Amino acid sequence: MTLALDAATPRRRRMASVTYWDVLKWVIALSVTVVILFPIWWMINVVFAEPGTPVSINPRLLPTSLEAGWSKILMILRETEYLRAYYISVAYALLTIIGVLAVGSMAAFEFALFDFPGKRPLFGLVMLSLMVPTAVTIVPTYLLVADMGWLNTMQGLVVPGMASAFGLFLLVQFMKGIPHEMIEAARLDGAGHFQIYWHVVMPLAKNALVTLAILTFMRTWGNFMWPLIVAPNAQMYTVGQVVGLFNAPYSHHTVDVVMTANLLAAVPPLIFFLIFQRKIVEGIAMSGTKG
Amino acid sequence: MARLDITNLAKSFGPMSVLSDVNLHIDSGEFVVFVGPSGCGKSTLLRIISGLETMTSGQLRIDGAIMNDVDPAQRGTAMVFQSYALYPHMTAAENMGFSLKMARQTKPTIREKVAKAASILRLDALLERRPSQLSGGQKQRVAIGRAIVRQPKVFLFDEPLSNLDAELRVRMRAELIDLHRRLGATMIYVTHDQVEAMTLADKMVVMNGGIVQQFGRPLDLYDDPDNRFVAGFIGSPKMNFLKARVGDVRPERVTLSDIAGTSTALELPFRGFDPAVSSVEIGIRPEHVRLAPTDEAGPNDISADVAFVEELGDVTYIHADMPGGERLIVRSDGMRYSGGKTCRARLDPGRFLLFDPSGHRIRSAHAH
């Protein structure tokens, strides 16, 4: 009897401590979740349904035909250039990540840990470029890339995105926190400049590098404008552009096929998000931006 | 083991001079402690020896070879930092073996040398741990191990025990003394703690304002300081300084009057006192001042107002205010404070150290 009383009392106390404000917070959180998840769920419902089933009326909450969905996915992968676009997008994202990390970390290493003439104005100049909207720089960058003969090439897609002022800023802020004594200890241990960068600073900046990699992936995968401008050749289409074709007014595709293309485009970021969920949240918190 | 010579070394940061005219000769195998208040230039001097900082002028030699422009890693020095500066992403073994890895030594050699250093420092069981899994003392031992594996000619320690608690600091001090005995290496140690300096050093370098005030054996500095700064810096509680006027000067004796604002006059043996000096400061250590019983006044007694009392059990320190404004600390062994508001302090003139108004020591001709 005593035990039962003991067990019940804290539960009652917990219930009593729930305020109206708590309930309101939960309602708001749930509403936001529904608003965000519903389009994705709707997309899945449309894909996994028999072709021709009306989508705008008689809404369904559950997929009706997994088989039909699979056959649409296979049809898109087999009968369109979707797989090539996947390959281009993945290569574009991975090469950009590698480039951003390499260029950003080396520049940040110098800016954060060493003094050199003109350091402050140079860093200021780089930071100033953060203020300039992409739309302003896109034409000169295009002209530069075109002059170099890089239109419709992977380097044309990747190289302009490798120098990231935001990435530099993020890494500099992080590397400034590395104690100077550690660098000095490495110097006394006989490590050269590059060895200090590679063996000491890079492992210590791992969290910031992972954050930057994630943010760069999110930015690159979702980048529609730059690939559209610099790689107009169908051989160099990214997933974004291919999905754009499906969505085009005269594409002659039914809504369910268009939705399948959209779903396929959303799968990699979703998987990426599920794997790196914690790191993404930490990264966004660290960088103070949504990328 | 190596000999180290510093000649006319100076260092300035822009217009600000932080070290000037430093001349030191450190013998092979000596444990030398640089001690002084914060900002006195001791760490800068250590960093110049290590090569992490350049000197503005002067010369540094290790075993006769000029080191001014030699890369820090090639000087044969190893440094232990105050913050340990261990690489957090490496295990203790990797931390210790990092310099060997950079020197492209083979993995078996690295393993062997790390194991040897670990056994000296009793770190064998901790080699696979990362710094975050180690206590402060263990981290410090790993940092020392990192220095040992390099087999340096000179060990440099930059306040390595400052981050440890008092008990651990005492234990690590004993370990460092033991390590020095076993390795027989030349060690230079920087601290602002004069007790640490006294207990560790074969020789001490007392610094202030970027200038070496005195260099010598700890007890020589304690007993026979060159100036008021060294006298005041070495010893805890610090030496008492009492102002006095110079009275009668004779070839073998000098009389001091108006001591600390009292009417007391004392005669002390002193050969060759300069009659031009009209006022001095008397330096006398707390252990050379005795509490005199209140009922038997002696000629060397001065009366003072008790400000506060520190009773430590084995010893009692009475802090008293003199009429001249000076603070007099009296050390009383075994005697307990009775609670009186005034006390009689008995000075021993034979223990007086005299300083001129500019703080320089006035030595009796006997001393030389």
Interface residues (C-beta under 8 A of the other chain):
Chain A: P179 E181 M182 E184 A185 A186 R187 L188 D189 G190 A191 G192 Q195 H199 V200 P203 L204 K206
Chain B: S50 G51 L52 P72 A73 T77 A78 M79 F81 Q82 S83 A85 L86 Y87 P88 H89 F98 S99 M102 A103 R146 R150
